[in-house]
Amino acid sequence: MKLTFIGAAHEVTGSCHYLEAAGKNILVDCGMEQGVRSFESAQLPIDAALVDYVLLTHAHVDHSGMLPALYAKGFRGQVFTTVATADLCSIMLRDCAHIQMQEAEWKARKAKRTSGIEQHEPVYTMEDADGVIKRLVPCHYGQIVELCEGIKIRFTDVGHLLGSASIEVWAEEDGNRKKIVFSGDLGNINQPLIKDPMMTEEADYVVVESTYGDRIHSEKHPDYVGELAKILQETFDAGGNVVIPSFAVGRTQEMLYFLRQIKAENRIQGHPDFPVYVDSPLAVEATDIFQRNVQECFDEDAMALIRQGINPIRFPGLKLTITSDESRAINFDYTPKVIISASGMCEAGRIRHHLKHNLWRPECTILFVGYQANGTLGRILVEGTEEVRLFGETIDVRADIRSLAGISGHADKNGLLAWISGFRKKPEKVFVVHGESTVCESFAACLEKEHGINAYAPYSGTRFDLLTGKAEYVAAPMPLLKKKGRVASDVFARLVAAGQRLLAVIRKNEGVANKDLAKFADQVNSLCDKWDK
């Protein structure tokens, strides 16, 4: 029974942990790495085709975004997650695939212009996304699910995103039982729409995130509505737009919740009918999914509005844009307005067009409402850069760059400590992950020195034996290396992955009737004869 740390070890994105238990290979999350990275991540020590299950904490792409790539490499197991996460993944993974294909096409065109050779293939395709989406298994909160003999799991709401969950894993092997709890991303308290994080009472081992493990959001609950209303009033009075780079899933719906309240309470003087544009097809679809998961996921305040017949995220003046023509038209309407667009870190998507049209205008405000990873355009703007490059042009930054203080989907240090304190007795060990390197170390030290909890922040590649309670392999930090050219094309890598899957299928058929195995062998040999030229 072993746990290997693959992604989000001393880093914030790319969550992935590998659990070997009861003869099964299990991944907890399979996320995409975003922003500037400090360290190389270890490779998964087994072929993707040998992974039996993926347990998914939530739909954000830094936890789910590489599932289609896993499928492309031969994974054909099941992905267990909550009902709402399955709904969100059905749109988010397709959106990721669309972005991957667009970027590959752009790189191929650029390569053809410069070298005459077209070499770029997407990390994964829409077919890969569709393939893994079909393998999603929706589960309800609180439901104990038996994966197989020796493995049970349960999802608990942790209030980070619609459908987000911590995952309890009960594993039994050779008569030994251990319980491992993966926190996923823990939510902030008193968020609009979704519930506060729920505690878990027992665990032998805990894997906990530490995104904000070194800071406190605020000593008192911020007045988000009041602060947002003030920013809107000042910007509209100056004749400008408020542009909000926002994650399409979660943060966009929270902003709509605040904006509905501002309009309902007539907080903006002189601009009572100000328009609000949600310019993201993904955000529009996600908003519909939020409304389909009201009963299981919404908190009491949101439910109180619904019982009064009030939709908490819809209001007069809300405009949902889908097409590119609709998106372009927004910046040719000079009425002061709110523009909410993805991506939240300004790395891709329509938000970059809105920045191009608004960053140079001193009367406008660019309002950040979420975490900005190191190296992203959003982080660069927040840190005060005076100019940026967008679509080949240098744009002067004259707009007011603001952040809505305290708003976060992540628990702060106090929230993380409160969740860990919810265990009735101290776990044997707490592994600290999903934080910048210094934050992982400082939070682990806090748990050790101030709370008497055995804590450790592993680097990628570290392998821990859960039965003996000892590390089998302690990985050292692997500095990020620059890639030197292409060893093999992405298409050839895909072919190699298909071969690895074939080997995995062969192994899984051990013990099948000889007649069927002989037929299988003949089919494989026939395929080899065709290509062995």
C-alpha positions as CSV (number, residue, x, y, z in Angstrom):
1,M,0.0,0.0,0.0
2,K,2.0,3.0,-1.3
3,L,1.4,6.6,-2.1
4,T,3.5,8.4,-4.7
5,F,3.4,12.2,-5.1
6,I,3.4,13.2,-8.8
7,G,2.0,16.7,-9.3
8,A,1.4,19.8,-7.2
9,A,4.3,18.9,-4.9
10,H,5.9,22.2,-3.8
11,E,3.8,23.8,-6.6
12,V,0.2,25.1,-6.9
13,T,-1.0,23.4,-10.0
14,G,-1.0,20.0,-11.7
15,S,-2.4,18.0,-8.9
16,C,-1.8,14.2,-9.2
17,H,-1.2,11.5,-6.6
18,Y,-0.7,7.8,-7.3
19,L,-2.1,5.2,-4.8
20,E,-1.3,1.5,-5.0
21,A,-3.6,-0.5,-2.8
22,A,-5.5,-3.8,-2.9
23,G,-3.8,-4.7,-6.2
24,K,-5.2,-1.6,-7.9
25,N,-3.6,1.4,-9.5
26,I,-5.4,4.6,-8.5
27,L,-4.8,8.3,-9.3
28,V,-6.3,11.0,-7.2
29,D,-6.7,13.9,-9.7
30,C,-4.9,14.3,-13.0
31,G,-4.4,18.1,-13.4
32,M,-2.8,20.4,-15.8
33,E,0.2,22.5,-14.9
34,Q,-0.3,26.3,-15.3
35,G,1.8,29.4,-15.0
36,V,5.6,29.4,-14.4
37,R,6.8,26.3,-12.7
38,S,9.8,25.8,-10.5
39,F,10.3,22.1,-10.6
40,E,10.0,19.1,-12.9
41,S,7.2,16.7,-12.0
42,A,8.0,13.0,-11.8
43,Q,6.5,10.8,-14.5
44,L,3.8,8.4,-13.6
45,P,5.6,5.1,-12.7
46,I,3.2,2.9,-14.6
47,D,1.6,3.1,-18.1
48,A,-1.6,5.0,-18.3
49,A,-3.3,1.8,-19.5
50,L,-2.6,0.2,-16.2
51,V,-4.5,2.8,-14.2
52,D,-7.7,1.2,-12.9
53,Y,-9.4,4.3,-11.3
54,V,-9.1,8.0,-11.1
55,L,-10.7,9.8,-8.1
56,L,-11.4,13.4,-9.0
57,T,-11.8,16.1,-6.3
58,H,-13.2,18.8,-8.5
59,A,-13.5,20.1,-12.0
60,H,-10.8,22.9,-12.1
61,V,-8.3,22.1,-14.8
62,D,-5.3,22.1,-12.5
63,H,-7.0,19.0,-11.0
64,S,-8.8,17.5,-14.1
65,G,-7.2,19.0,-17.2
66,M,-4.9,16.1,-18.1
67,L,-7.6,13.4,-18.0
68,P,-8.0,13.4,-21.8
69,A,-4.2,13.1,-22.1
70,L,-4.4,10.1,-19.8
71,Y,-7.1,8.6,-22.1
72,A,-5.0,9.3,-25.1
73,K,-2.2,7.3,-23.6
74,G,-4.4,4.3,-23.0
75,F,-6.4,4.8,-19.8
76,R,-9.7,3.0,-20.0
77,G,-10.6,2.8,-16.3
78,Q,-13.4,4.7,-14.4
79,V,-13.3,8.3,-13.1
80,F,-15.2,8.6,-9.9
81,T,-16.4,12.1,-8.9
82,T,-19.4,14.0,-7.6
83,V,-22.5,14.6,-9.7
84,A,-21.9,18.3,-10.1
85,T,-18.2,17.7,-11.0
86,A,-19.1,15.2,-13.6
87,D,-21.5,17.8,-15.1
88,L,-18.9,20.5,-15.1
89,C,-16.2,18.2,-16.6
90,S,-18.4,17.4,-19.5
91,I,-18.0,21.0,-20.6
92,M,-14.6,22.0,-19.2
93,L,-12.7,19.1,-20.7
94,R,-14.1,19.7,-24.1
95,D,-13.2,23.4,-23.7
96,C,-9.6,22.4,-22.8
97,A,-9.4,20.1,-25.8
98,H,-10.7,23.0,-28.0
99,I,-7.9,25.2,-26.6
100,Q,-5.3,22.5,-27.1
101,M,-6.3,22.1,-30.7
102,Q,-6.4,25.8,-31.4
103,E,-2.9,26.3,-29.9
104,A,-1.5,23.4,-31.9
105,E,-3.0,24.8,-35.1
106,W,-1.5,28.2,-34.4
107,K,2.0,26.7,-33.6
108,A,1.8,24.6,-36.8
109,R,1.1,27.7,-38.9
110,K,3.9,29.6,-37.3
111,A,6.3,26.6,-37.8
112,K,5.3,26.3,-41.4
113,R,6.0,30.0,-42.0
114,T,9.4,30.0,-40.3
115,S,10.7,26.5,-41.3
116,G,8.3,25.2,-43.9
117,I,7.7,22.2,-41.7
118,E,4.4,21.6,-39.8
119,Q,5.2,19.5,-36.7
120,H,2.8,20.4,-33.9
121,E,0.0,18.2,-32.6
122,P,-2.3,19.0,-29.7
123,V,-1.6,17.4,-26.3
124,Y,-5.0,15.8,-26.7
125,T,-8.0,16.0,-29.0
126,M,-11.8,16.4,-28.7
127,E,-12.1,12.7,-29.2
128,D,-9.9,12.1,-26.2
129,A,-12.0,14.5,-24.1
130,D,-15.2,12.8,-25.2
131,G,-13.7,9.4,-24.5
132,V,-12.8,10.2,-20.9
133,I,-16.0,12.0,-20.2
134,K,-17.8,8.7,-21.0
135,R,-15.8,7.1,-18.2
136,L,-17.1,9.5,-15.5
137,V,-19.0,7.9,-12.7
138,P,-21.1,10.4,-10.8
139,C,-21.5,9.9,-7.0
140,H,-23.5,11.8,-4.4
141,Y,-21.9,13.5,-1.3
142,G,-21.8,11.2,1.7
143,Q,-22.4,8.0,-0.3
144,I,-19.9,5.2,0.4
145,V,-18.9,3.6,-2.9
146,E,-17.1,0.3,-3.1
147,L,-14.6,0.5,-6.0
148,C,-13.5,-3.1,-5.7
149,E,-12.7,-5.6,-3.1
150,G,-10.5,-3.8,-0.5
151,I,-11.2,-0.2,-1.6
152,K,-14.1,2.1,-0.6
153,I,-14.4,5.8,-1.1
154,R,-16.7,8.7,0.0
155,F,-16.9,12.3,-1.2
156,T,-17.5,15.2,1.3
157,D,-18.4,18.8,0.3
158,V,-15.5,21.1,1.0
159,G,-17.0,24.3,-0.4
160,H,-14.3,25.3,-3.0
161,L,-16.4,24.9,-6.1
162,L,-19.7,23.5,-7.2
163,G,-19.2,19.7,-6.7
164,S,-15.8,20.0,-5.0
165,A,-15.0,17.4,-2.5
166,S,-12.4,15.8,-0.2
167,I,-12.1,12.1,-0.7
168,E,-11.9,9.5,1.9
169,V,-10.3,6.2,0.8
170,W,-10.6,3.1,2.9
171,A,-8.0,0.6,1.8
172,E,-7.5,-3.0,2.9
173,E,-4.5,-5.1,1.9
174,D,-3.4,-8.5,3.4
175,G,-5.6,-7.9,6.4
176,N,-4.2,-4.4,7.1
177,R,-6.5,-1.4,6.9
178,K,-5.7,2.3,6.4
179,K,-7.7,5.3,5.7
180,I,-6.3,8.1,3.5
181,V,-8.1,11.5,3.2
182,F,-7.3,13.8,0.3
183,S,-8.5,17.3,1.0
184,G,-8.7,18.5,-2.6
185,D,-9.0,22.3,-2.6
186,L,-10.6,23.5,0.7
187,G,-13.1,26.3,0.3
188,N,-13.2,29.7,2.0
189,I,-16.0,30.2,4.5
190,N,-19.0,32.4,3.9
191,Q,-18.8,32.2,0.2
192,P,-21.9,33.0,-1.9
193,L,-23.9,30.2,-3.4
194,I,-22.1,27.1,-2.1
195,K,-21.8,25.6,1.3
196,D,-18.9,26.0,3.8
197,P,-16.4,23.1,4.0
198,M,-17.5,20.0,5.9
199,M,-15.1,18.3,8.3
200,T,-13.9,14.7,8.3
201,E,-13.5,13.0,11.6
202,E,-11.0,10.1,11.1
203,A,-7.9,9.4,9.0
204,D,-4.6,7.6,9.3
205,Y,-3.1,9.8,6.6
206,V,-4.1,13.2,5.2
207,V,-3.0,14.9,2.0
208,V,-3.8,18.6,2.4
209,E,-3.5,21.5,0.1
210,S,-1.7,24.7,1.2
211,T,-2.4,27.4,-1.4
212,Y,-2.9,30.1,1.2
213,G,-1.1,28.3,4.0
214,D,1.0,31.3,4.9
215,R,-1.7,34.1,5.0
216,I,-5.0,35.1,6.5
217,H,-7.6,36.5,4.1
218,S,-9.1,39.0,6.6
219,E,-9.7,39.2,10.3
220,K,-13.3,40.0,9.6
221,H,-15.6,39.0,6.8
222,P,-15.1,41.4,3.9
223,D,-17.9,43.5,2.5
224,Y,-17.6,42.2,-1.1
225,V,-20.8,43.8,-2.2
226,G,-19.9,47.2,-0.7
227,E,-16.4,47.2,-2.1
228,L,-17.6,46.1,-5.6
229,A,-20.3,48.7,-5.6
230,K,-17.8,51.4,-4.8
231,I,-15.5,50.3,-7.7
232,L,-18.4,50.2,-10.1
233,Q,-19.7,53.7,-9.1
234,E,-16.2,55.3,-9.5
235,T,-15.5,53.7,-12.8
236,F,-19.0,54.3,-14.3
237,D,-18.9,58.0,-13.2
238,A,-15.6,58.3,-15.1
239,G,-17.1,56.8,-18.2
240,G,-15.2,53.6,-18.1
241,N,-15.7,49.8,-18.1
242,V,-15.1,47.4,-15.2
243,V,-13.3,44.4,-16.8
244,I,-13.3,41.3,-14.6
245,P,-10.9,38.4,-15.6
246,S,-12.8,35.5,-14.0
247,F,-12.7,31.8,-13.9
248,A,-15.6,30.6,-16.0
249,V,-16.6,28.1,-13.3
250,G,-17.2,29.2,-9.8
251,R,-15.9,32.8,-9.6
252,T,-18.1,34.0,-12.5
253,Q,-21.2,32.8,-10.7
254,E,-20.2,34.4,-7.4
255,M,-19.7,37.7,-9.2
256,L,-23.2,37.4,-10.7
257,Y,-24.5,36.8,-7.2
258,F,-22.9,40.0,-5.9
259,L,-24.0,42.0,-9.0
260,R,-27.7,40.8,-8.6
261,Q,-27.6,42.1,-5.0
262,I,-26.1,45.5,-6.1
263,K,-28.8,46.0,-8.7
264,A,-31.6,44.8,-6.3
265,E,-30.5,47.3,-3.7
266,N,-30.0,50.1,-6.1
267,R,-26.5,50.7,-4.9
268,I,-25.2,52.4,-8.1
269,Q,-26.4,56.0,-8.5
270,G,-26.9,57.5,-12.0
271,H,-26.4,54.1,-13.7
272,P,-29.3,52.0,-12.6
273,D,-29.5,49.8,-15.7
274,F,-25.8,49.2,-16.3
275,P,-25.2,46.2,-18.5
276,V,-23.3,43.1,-17.3
277,Y,-21.7,40.9,-20.0
278,V,-20.7,37.4,-19.4
279,D,-18.4,36.8,-22.4
280,S,-17.5,33.2,-22.2
281,P,-19.4,30.3,-23.7
282,L,-18.0,28.0,-21.0
283,A,-19.2,30.4,-18.2
284,V,-22.7,30.4,-19.8
285,E,-22.8,26.6,-19.8
286,A,-21.4,26.4,-16.3
287,T,-24.0,28.9,-15.0
288,D,-26.7,26.5,-16.3
289,I,-25.0,23.6,-14.5
290,F,-25.0,25.6,-11.3
291,Q,-28.8,26.0,-11.6
292,R,-29.2,22.2,-12.1
293,N,-27.3,21.4,-8.9
294,V,-29.2,23.7,-6.5
295,Q,-30.5,21.2,-4.0
296,E,-27.2,19.3,-3.3
297,C,-24.7,22.2,-3.5
298,F,-26.3,25.6,-2.7
299,D,-26.0,27.2,0.8
300,E,-28.9,28.4,2.9
301,D,-28.7,32.0,1.8
302,A,-29.0,31.0,-1.9
303,M,-31.8,28.6,-1.1
304,A,-33.7,31.3,0.7
305,L,-33.7,33.4,-2.4
306,I,-34.8,30.5,-4.5
307,R,-37.7,29.8,-2.1
308,Q,-38.8,33.4,-2.7
309,G,-38.8,32.9,-6.4
310,I,-35.5,34.9,-7.0
311,N,-32.8,33.5,-9.2
312,P,-29.6,34.3,-7.3
313,I,-27.4,34.6,-10.4
314,R,-29.8,36.2,-13.0
315,F,-31.0,39.8,-13.2
316,P,-32.1,42.5,-15.6
317,G,-29.3,43.8,-17.7
318,L,-27.4,40.5,-17.8
319,K,-26.2,39.7,-21.3
320,L,-24.7,36.3,-22.2
321,T,-22.5,36.3,-25.3
322,I,-21.7,33.2,-27.2
323,T,-20.5,34.0,-30.7
324,S,-17.3,35.8,-31.6
325,D,-19.3,38.6,-33.3
326,E,-21.2,39.2,-30.1
327,S,-17.9,39.3,-28.2
328,R,-16.3,41.8,-30.6
329,A,-19.4,44.1,-30.4
330,I,-19.0,44.6,-26.7
331,N,-16.0,46.9,-27.1
332,F,-17.9,49.0,-29.7
333,D,-20.6,49.9,-27.2
334,Y,-19.4,52.9,-25.2
335,T,-22.0,52.6,-22.4
336,P,-20.2,52.0,-19.1
337,K,-20.5,48.3,-18.4
338,V,-19.2,45.3,-16.5
339,I,-17.4,42.7,-18.7
340,I,-16.8,39.3,-17.1
341,S,-14.6,37.1,-19.3
342,A,-12.3,34.1,-19.0
343,S,-9.6,33.1,-18.4
344,G,-9.2,34.2,-14.8
345,M,-5.4,34.5,-15.1
346,C,-5.6,36.2,-18.5
347,E,-3.5,33.5,-20.2
348,A,-6.0,32.7,-23.0
349,G,-9.5,33.3,-24.2
350,R,-11.6,36.4,-24.9
351,I,-10.4,38.3,-21.8
352,R,-7.2,39.1,-23.7
353,H,-9.2,41.0,-26.4
354,H,-11.0,43.0,-23.7
355,L,-7.7,43.8,-22.1
356,K,-6.4,45.1,-25.4
357,H,-9.4,47.4,-25.7
358,N,-9.5,48.6,-22.1
359,L,-6.0,48.5,-20.5
360,W,-4.9,51.7,-22.2
361,R,-8.0,53.7,-21.0
362,P,-7.4,55.5,-17.6
363,E,-11.1,55.7,-17.0
364,C,-11.4,51.9,-16.9
365,T,-10.8,49.4,-14.1
366,I,-9.4,45.9,-14.4
367,L,-10.6,44.0,-11.4
368,F,-9.0,40.8,-10.3
369,V,-11.1,38.4,-8.2
370,G,-9.0,35.3,-8.0
371,Y,-5.6,33.7,-7.5
372,Q,-3.0,34.7,-10.1
373,A,-0.3,32.1,-10.5
374,N,3.3,33.2,-10.8
375,G,4.3,34.1,-14.4
376,T,0.8,34.6,-15.7
377,L,-0.4,37.8,-17.4
378,G,-2.8,38.4,-14.5
379,R,0.1,38.2,-11.9
380,I,2.2,40.6,-14.0
381,L,-0.6,43.1,-14.1
382,V,-1.3,42.8,-10.4
383,E,2.4,43.4,-9.6
384,G,2.3,46.7,-11.5
385,T,3.7,46.3,-14.9
386,E,3.5,49.5,-17.1
387,E,3.0,47.7,-20.4
388,V,2.1,44.3,-21.8
389,R,2.3,42.6,-25.2
390,L,-1.1,41.4,-26.6
391,F,-1.6,40.0,-30.1
392,G,1.8,41.4,-31.2
393,E,1.2,44.9,-29.9
394,T,2.6,46.7,-26.9
395,I,-0.2,48.1,-24.8
396,D,0.4,50.8,-22.1
397,V,-1.3,50.0,-18.8
398,R,-3.2,53.1,-17.9
399,A,-6.4,51.5,-16.4
400,D,-6.8,51.2,-12.7
401,I,-5.6,47.7,-11.7
402,R,-7.6,46.5,-8.6
403,S,-8.1,43.3,-6.6
404,L,-11.2,42.6,-4.6
405,A,-9.6,42.1,-1.3
406,G,-10.2,38.8,0.5
407,I,-12.3,37.1,-2.2
408,S,-11.0,33.6,-2.7
409,G,-12.3,30.1,-3.3
410,H,-9.4,28.7,-1.1
411,A,-9.3,28.5,2.6
412,D,-6.7,30.6,4.3
413,K,-4.2,29.4,6.9
414,N,-6.9,29.5,9.6
415,G,-9.3,27.6,7.4
416,L,-6.8,24.9,6.7
417,L,-6.0,24.6,10.4
418,A,-9.7,24.4,11.3
419,W,-10.2,21.6,8.8
420,I,-7.2,19.6,10.1
421,S,-8.4,20.2,13.6
422,G,-11.7,18.5,12.7
423,F,-10.1,15.1,12.9
424,R,-10.9,13.6,16.3
425,K,-7.4,12.3,16.8
426,K,-4.2,13.4,15.1
427,P,-3.4,11.5,11.8
428,E,-0.3,9.4,11.7
429,K,1.1,11.8,9.1
430,V,-0.1,14.9,7.1
431,F,1.4,15.4,3.7
432,V,1.3,19.1,2.6
433,V,0.9,19.7,-1.1
434,H,-0.6,22.2,-3.6
435,G,1.3,25.3,-2.5
436,E,4.3,27.4,-3.6
437,S,7.4,25.8,-2.3
438,T,8.0,28.1,0.6
439,V,4.4,27.9,1.6
440,C,4.4,24.1,1.7
441,E,7.4,24.1,3.9
442,S,6.1,26.8,6.2
443,F,2.7,25.3,6.6
444,A,4.2,21.8,7.3
445,A,6.5,23.5,9.9
446,C,3.5,25.2,11.5
447,L,1.6,21.9,11.9
448,E,4.7,20.3,13.4
449,K,5.9,23.0,15.8
450,E,2.6,24.7,16.8
451,H,0.1,21.8,16.6
452,G,2.2,18.7,17.3
453,I,1.2,17.1,14.0
454,N,3.6,14.9,12.1
455,A,3.7,16.8,8.8
456,Y,5.9,16.6,5.7
457,A,6.0,18.5,2.4
458,P,7.1,15.9,-0.2
459,Y,8.8,16.7,-3.5
460,S,7.5,15.1,-6.7
461,G,8.6,11.5,-7.0
462,T,8.5,10.8,-3.2
463,R,7.0,7.4,-2.5
464,F,5.6,6.5,1.0
465,D,4.7,3.0,2.3
466,L,1.4,3.5,4.2
467,L,1.6,0.2,6.0
468,T,5.1,0.7,7.5
469,G,4.7,4.4,7.9
470,K,8.0,5.1,6.3
471,A,9.2,6.7,3.1
472,E,10.5,4.2,0.5
473,Y,12.0,7.0,-1.6
474,V,12.5,10.6,-0.7
475,A,12.8,12.7,-3.9
476,A,15.0,15.8,-4.2
477,P,13.7,18.9,-5.9
478,M,14.2,18.6,-9.7
479,P,14.8,22.1,-11.2
480,L,12.9,22.7,-14.4
481,L,14.9,21.9,-17.4
482,K,14.6,23.6,-20.8
483,K,13.4,21.2,-23.4
484,K,16.0,20.8,-26.3
485,G,14.0,20.2,-29.4
486,R,11.7,17.3,-30.1
487,V,12.9,13.7,-29.6
488,A,9.8,12.3,-31.3
489,S,6.6,13.7,-32.8
490,D,3.5,13.8,-30.7
491,V,1.8,11.5,-33.2
492,F,4.6,8.9,-32.7
493,A,4.2,9.3,-28.9
494,R,0.5,8.6,-29.3
495,L,1.4,5.4,-31.2
496,V,3.8,4.3,-28.4
497,A,1.0,4.9,-25.9
498,A,-1.3,2.7,-28.0
499,G,1.3,0.0,-27.9
500,Q,1.5,0.3,-24.1
501,R,-2.2,0.0,-23.9
502,L,-2.1,-3.1,-25.9
503,L,0.4,-4.7,-23.5
504,A,-1.9,-3.7,-20.6
505,V,-4.9,-5.3,-22.3
506,I,-2.9,-8.5,-22.9
507,R,-1.9,-8.7,-19.2
508,K,-5.5,-8.2,-18.1
509,N,-6.6,-11.1,-20.2
510,E,-4.4,-13.6,-18.4
511,G,-6.5,-16.6,-17.5
512,V,-9.0,-16.2,-20.3
513,A,-9.9,-19.3,-22.3
514,N,-7.0,-20.5,-24.5
515,K,-9.3,-20.4,-27.6
516,D,-10.0,-16.7,-27.1
517,L,-6.3,-16.0,-26.3
518,A,-5.2,-17.7,-29.5
519,K,-7.7,-15.6,-31.5
520,F,-6.4,-12.5,-29.8
521,A,-2.8,-13.5,-30.6
522,D,-3.6,-14.1,-34.2
523,Q,-5.2,-10.6,-34.5
524,V,-2.1,-8.9,-32.9
525,N,0.2,-10.9,-35.3
526,S,-1.9,-9.9,-38.2
527,L,-1.6,-6.3,-37.3
528,C,2.1,-6.6,-36.8
529,D,2.5,-8.3,-40.3
530,K,0.7,-5.4,-41.9
531,W,3.1,-2.7,-40.4
532,D,6.4,-4.7,-40.1
533,K,7.8,-3.7,-43.4
